[in-house]
Amino acid sequence: MKRRAWLIVVGGILAALVYAQLSGGAAEAFNRNPNGQAIIQTYQLIQNQYLNRLEADKLNRVLEGGIRGMLGALDDEFTSYSPPQRANLRNQDVQGEFFGIGATLAPNENGGGARVQGVIRGLPAFNAGIRAGDVIIEVNGEDMTKLDLNEIVAKIRGPQNTKVTIGIRRDGTNAVLRFEMIRQRVEIISVSKTVLPGNVGYVALETFGNVRVIEQLNAALNEMKQRGVQKLVFDLRDNGGGLLDQGCQVARAFIREGPIVYTRTRSETRLYCEANGQVSWSGPMVVLINGNSASASEIVAGAMQDTGRAKVIGETSFGKGVGQNVIDLANGGDLTLVTFEWLTPKRRGINKQGIKPDIEVKDTRFEVPVAFEGTGAKPGENVTITIGGQTFTARADDKGKFSFSQPRPAVNLPAERGQAEVDLNKDAILRRALEELR
């Protein structure tokens, strides 16, 4: 009840609502605090005396700024506020499907709009001819260049079988290219798989962020068994985590008995979930992690390690050992608030420490791009640097400044969703995993 009361304070700082929505004790404590009084006073002054009368939308943004300010003062990277529009996107992603065009987007590094990272074969963006690298600048004729990524995504998604027109800029042309598409169901595929040399199964889990993770994992494991696979590599590298209950279910797919994870709150430490004896894979296996494996990935890796179910190979994981509750706020947004720490079966806390692998191997899949900058050169002069036998050149501008950033190669998407593409020549962790399984 106390937590609920406090969240309502965050959700609406309006003076008239504070006393109406807070429990008596919380309202009284808020009113006794000089800063609590100042919050209400500030809002009233903005509303009544600010030079320019604010419309309702602007007042709402002021209030949301108050919410963000409170959370920013916590200096906690895992506590955050999502306004109603973004909260709706999160809910869609958690369900594992939505209606859209089938393109993955990222902020445009050159400013304005969203850059297409990839398109899913067979879905509207792919069929229309949208390419990786295209920059989305319009949706249904509306300028997207001043909106953040989540707002752009919200504009593109919509009801099934409805039209959406996307305007893009493409390298090599100044004209805006427009594509009209019909929104279709897009399923989030979290699992990819293949069979490695030696008849070793490989299953990679990319996220724990939706409720269909365990369904997709079990389907992949069943396929491995049908193909006669006896040993398994389970890859959690670059998996940033997601839903705690999906972490529990994934661990249960491999661990037959014993605790999986404990949670510690302000007041108690308790067993959150344990194995139930109903495993999906009982054969030999190893688990791969790297510095980007976090949260639920670390829960699974920690449980496998502590129970002795599998050796963990790779790099020390990220170290996100705290968990959040997502709480609905009165304005339709939600608050993601750190409320507990999770512990491995041996009650190890790993926050900011990570899971140390049983066998440490550096992740060699991706080369680190070369980048440098400086000043003091003659205007127009070429500045050359040699690294590892390669020569890189940057030209100084009219003020003597120079910079260089090595282009990143395009990512080759697999021909079929859910099919993993691996390169043993570049992947030292995977090579070591196969050695261990032999």
Secondary structure, 3 states (H helix, E strand, C coil): CHHHHHHHHHHCCCHHHHHHHCCHHHHHHHHHCHHHHHHHHHHHHHHHHCCCCCCHHHHHHHHHHHHHHHHHHHCCCCCEEECHHHHHHHHHHHHCEEEECCEEEEECCCCCCEEEEEECCCCHHHHHCCCCCCEEEEECCEECCCCCHHHHHHHHCCCCCCEEEEEEECCCCCCCEEEEEECEEEECCCEEEEEECCCEEEEEECCECCCCHHHHHHHHHHHHHHCCCCEEEEECCCCCCECHHHHHHHHHCCCCCCEEEEEECCCCEEEEEECCCCCCCCCCEEEEECCCCCCHHHHHHHHHHHCCCCEEEECCCCCCCEEEEEEECCCCCEEEEEEEEEECCCCCECCCCCCCCCEECCCCCCCCCCEEEECCCCCCCEEEEEECCEEEEEECCCCCCEEEECCCCCCCCCCCCCECCCCCCCCHHHHHHHHHHC
